[in-house]
Amino acid sequence: MIEYTKHVLPNGLRVLVHQDTTTPMAAVNVLYDVGARDEDPQKTGFAHLFEHLMFGGSVNIPDFDTPVQEVGGENNAFTTNDVTNYYITLPAQNIETAFWLEADRMLELAFSPQSLEVQRNVVIEEFKQRYLNQPYGDVSPLIRELCYTVHPYRWPTIGKDILHIENATLDDVKKFFFTHYAPNNAVLAVSGNVEPDAVFKLAEKWFGDIPSRRIPLRDLPVEPVQSHSREKHVKRDVPYDGLYISFHMDGKLGADYYVTDLISDILSNGHSSRMYRRLVIEEKLFGELDAYISGDTDPGLFTVAGKLIEGVTFDKAGKAVWDELEKLKNESVPDKELRKVINKVEANLVYSEISYLNKAMSLAGFELLGDVGLINRQIGLYNEVTPERIAEVANKVFRIENCSTLYYERTTKG
């Protein structure tokens, strides 16, 4: 059980604190309710660009990293299609430094042509390294384009077209900041060797005067139910043919989300999992094979991804995957197999709770979802999954009309 205390500032900033006296450290995590799904389709990649811009100096503090390092801390950030997350870990006695830094960059960045140009070049180089110069680098964008027709999940966090970042102006950047970066669009979560009341006082001191901003109502287009299967065939200079089969599934708050997560583990978590044992070890159709969920807030994707063994055709490999999916739909999963998978999930969740940083991130994430209590109910939700529910959800998700398949063929055969 993770105990937490919550306080909301008058400007709308939600503050959550978990006291952990087993560590001398503390994590200060600021989660903003903005991700790639909130971007203009003609100006994508801005949420990720801000992940970088937020380290380029704020209105009163020109250098972000040095003050963190001087008090023995570390900091980093990440962007998803749903959120942007910033965190600082440091000795608990120095926690006010983190509040000072995070509050100043929430107030306003030090917008300048120089800072924008530096971070623009960083993002462009990252785009080239991740998507253009890496084998299978464009798989994720191709899958998104294939599976989504109207929802903004159809582009990756780095953007739909790198020209959107190349052409971004200082006015574009300022508008995005003042539209989304605000206390009433953020969650501050602190975990570590701290007193909740002391944290709330620091939050009032450093964040209390930051004005709330008018946050536009999120009104995203709803992805229509897929009514027929889709396919895309590409050729690339890669070592092995790749097969990617994706299905639409529930978002994080959907009734089937935890069931689908367990299905992915039944299929491919570990060398004793179904697909690995049968299709990698026994039948030798794949050199690598995985099933995973995207873990999105809105309805996301369940994907089976594999690299084919030399000489195996896409048809043979695809049929073998579908055979495994059909077994889940038509044959009850043995209680022992399901129990083993649930135990693994439970162990991973319990282990992750050892980390004070993970606890801060989880508190912020569940609060943003609208149900911070989920942090203590997850294990129960996994334990409620039955073989009957596995079959029910498998039949709902693994339908040919709900399927999008990417055939990623290597250009030269050995």
ABEGO torsion letter per residue (X at the ends): XBBBBBBBBAAGBBBBBBBBAABABBBBBBBBBBBAAABBAABBGAAAAAAAAAAAEBAABABAAAAAAAAGBBBBBBBBAABBBBBBBBBAAAAAAAAAAAAAAAABBBBBAAAAAAAAAAAAAAAAAAAAABBGAAAAAAAAAAABAABAAABBAAEABAAAAAABBAAAAAAAAAAABBAAABBBBBBEBBBAAAAAAAAAAAAAABBBBBBBBBBBBBBBBBABBBBBBBBBBBABBBBBBBBBBBBAABAAAAAAAAAAAAAABEAABAAAAAAAAAAGABABBBBBBAGBABBBBBBBBBBBBBGBBAAAAAAAAAAAAAAAAABBBBAAAAAAAAAAAAAAAAAAAABAAAAAAAAAAAAAAGBAAAAAAAAAAAAABBAAAAAAAAAAABBAAABBBBBBBBABBX
